[in-house]
Amino acid sequence: GQVEEVGAKLPARKVESYMLMHPVYTQEEVESVTITHRPPEDVYDRVALGVVKTLRGTFDVMTGYGFLEFNERRWLTRFLFLETVAGVPGMVGAMLRHLRSLRLLRRDHGWIHTLLEEAENERMHLLTFLKLKQPGMFFRGAVAGTQVVFSSLFFASYMVSPTTCHRFVGYLEEEAVRTYTKAIKQLDAGKLPVWEEQRAPQIALDYWRLPEDAKIRDLLMAVRCDEANHRYVNHTFSSLHRDAANPFDK
């Protein structure tokens, strides 16, 4: 079953008033996130799921995920890299829908706003984790190379089949929820001792309106809730006609 979009969308604090609207969650909402999966219904869904599984499997093998012991440093490396990828689809989708609206001389029905919010939200995840770790030159080079390839492929794919691309992102976000859930479980099990009492960075307190004594666990819970939202939104977009009204444009 799907998890409905949660979190009251509120403007950022005055110091960050340039930011787009984004969810701010209650404790009940962040605790209610569960791992879900939408079974594929047609060939396009199966293609999208297959690509996600292939990409995740390859990345897991390359990073030792699943067979190496993950400490705080390894988790941060994984988070940082994945968020550089996750911030691409929303921006590409918004740009292409914007261009389509201009080209066809008609409105977009609100999709652009939500896709831009998603892109900025993923980028805020990245900026927050950068307060906890600064990657080296090899990592930065890998990010640059991956961005060129992934952005180009996603751009071309979205031109051909936006429906498949949104299903792809929905499945990608399913994996993101699994990843953050595993990190939270390890933290709760005492396997990530550095994070047990470490305070969340100020950028996280400002963005998610976290309490002043918020810890890393509170940050991970908020990020996971964001990913669950993106999961639901993209699976919904994939099931809608591209000219349908955006049900999330509040």
N, C-alpha and C positions, 0 to 999 in steps of 0.2 A: 504494500500500500504506500501511497505517497504521503509525505509529510508536508503539510501546508506551510506557506511562507509565514514566518513569525517575526516578531520584533516591530515595535512602533517606529516608523520612519521619522526621524527627528533631524533638524539641521545641526551641523557641528557647532561646537562652542564658538564664541565670538572670535577667539584667536585664530580659528580655522574656518571662518565664515565663507571662504571661497570653495569649500568642499560641497559635493553633491549630497543629496539626502541619502541616509543609510540607516539600517536598523540598529536600534539599541534594545537589548534584550533584558527580560526579567530572569531571575534565577530559575524559575520554573521552566522557562523556554529553553535555556541552555542545557538543563538537565534532561529535557524530554527528547533530545535528538537521538535517533536510533539508526543503525545500519539498515538500509533498504535497497531493494533491487527491482527495477522495472523489467520484466521479461520482454525480450524482443518479439515484435508481432509481425514483422515483414522483413524482406531482404535488406532494406535500408537500415533497419534497426540492427540486424545481425552484422552488417558491415561495420556500423559504428561501434558496436560492442567488440567486434573482433579487433579493430584497430586499437581501441583502448587497452584491451587485454595484451595485445602484442607490445605496445609501447610500455605498459607498466612492467610486463615480464622482462623486457630488455633492460629497462632502467633498474629494476630490482637486482638483476644479475650483475650489472656494471657497478652498483653501489654496495653490494653485499647485503642487501635488505632481505631478511628472512633467514639468513644463516650466519651473520655476524652479530655480535652483541652490540646493540645500539646504545651509545651513551648520549649525553646532552649535545656534544659537538657534532656527532653524526646526524642526530635528529635535526639540528639547525641547518646543516648542509643540505639535507633532503628538503626541508621546508623552503629554504631560500631558492633552491633550483626550481622546485615545483611551482612556486608562486610566480617566478619569472615567466613560466609557460602559461599559467592560469590567467594571467592578465591580458593575454593576447586575444582570445576569441571575442570577448565583449567589445573591445575596441574595433576589431576588424568588422564584426557584424554591424555595429553602429555606423561605421563609416560607409559600408556598402549600402545599408538601408538609407542613409542620408543621401548618398549619390543617386540611388534609385528614386527617391522622392523628388529630387531636383530634375532628374531625367524624364520622369513621367508626369511632372507638374501636378503632383497630388500629395496629400499628407501621408504620414507614416503610421498614424494611429497609435502613437505613444511607445513603440518598441525601442526607438533610439534612446530615450531617457533611461529605461531600465538596463539596457546593454551598457551604456556609459557608466551607470552606477555600479554595475558588476565589475567592469574593468578597473574603476578607481578603487573599489573595495578590495580586489585582489592585490592591487599595487600597495594599498595600505598594509596588507598582511606582510608584504615584502619589506616595506620601510620599517615596520615594527620589529621584525626578526633581525634586521640589520643593526638594530640597537643592541642586540645580544651577540652578534658575531659579524666581523668584517671578513669577507672571503678574499682569497689571494688571486693572483693574476691568472693561473690556470683555470680556476672556477669562472672568472669573468670572461675569459676567452671561450669557454664552453657555452656560457650563456649567450654570448654574441652569436656564435655559430648556430646554436639551436634556434635562436630567435629568427635569424634569416631564413632558415629552412622551414620551421614550423609556421611562421607568419605567411610565407609565400604559399605553402601548401593549403593552409586554412583559407586564405584569400581565394585561391582558385576553387577550392571545394565549396565555399559558401556561394560563389557565383553560380555553380552548377546545381547544388542542392542544399539550400538553407535548412530544410527539414532534417536532413541527415546530420548536418553540422551541429544543430541544437541537440539532437539525440546523442551525438558524440560527447558534447560538453556535459550533458546530463549524466552519462555513464562515467565521464572523467571525474565529476563531482562525487559520484557514489564512491569512487576509489579514494578521493580526498577525505571523505567522512571516515572511511575505514582507517586511513593512515593516522588521522588525528585521534581517533578513538583508541588505536593501539598505543599511541604515545601517552595518552591520558591514563590508560590502564597500567602502563609501566610506571608512570609517575606515582599512581596510587599504590602500587605494589612495592614502592621503595627502591626501585631500580634506577631512578634518576635523582639521586640525593642532592645534587647541586641546585635543582629547581624546587625542592620542597619548600624552602623558605625564601627563595629569591623573589624580589618584588618585580612586578610587571613594569616595563618602561613607561615613562610619562606619556609618550605618544599613544600608548594603548589606553591609558586612563582617560585621556582627552577624547579619543575617537569613539570608544565604546562606552563612555561614561562609567567606567569602572570605579569602585570605591578606592580611596587613597591607599588602603592596605592590600590591594589586589596582588595576588601572586601569579607566577607563570601558569599555574593550572587554570586560573580564571581567564587568562589570555587565550590559552588553548581551547577552552570551552567556548569562548566567543567566536574564535576563528572557525571552529567546527560548526557552529550554528550558522555562520555565514555560508559555509560550503553546503550545508543542508538546504539553505534557501536557494542557492544557485542550482542545486540538483533539481529542486522542484520547479523552479522557474523555467529552466531549459527543457526539461521533459514536457512541460506544459506548452512552451513555444513550439516544440517539435510536433505536437499534436494539433496545433492550430494552423489554419490557412494563413499565408504570409500577409494577407490584407485584413485579417481579423483585428478587432480592437484589442489592445493590450490590457488584460485583466488586472495587471499589477500597477497600472498607471493611476495612482491615487491622488 
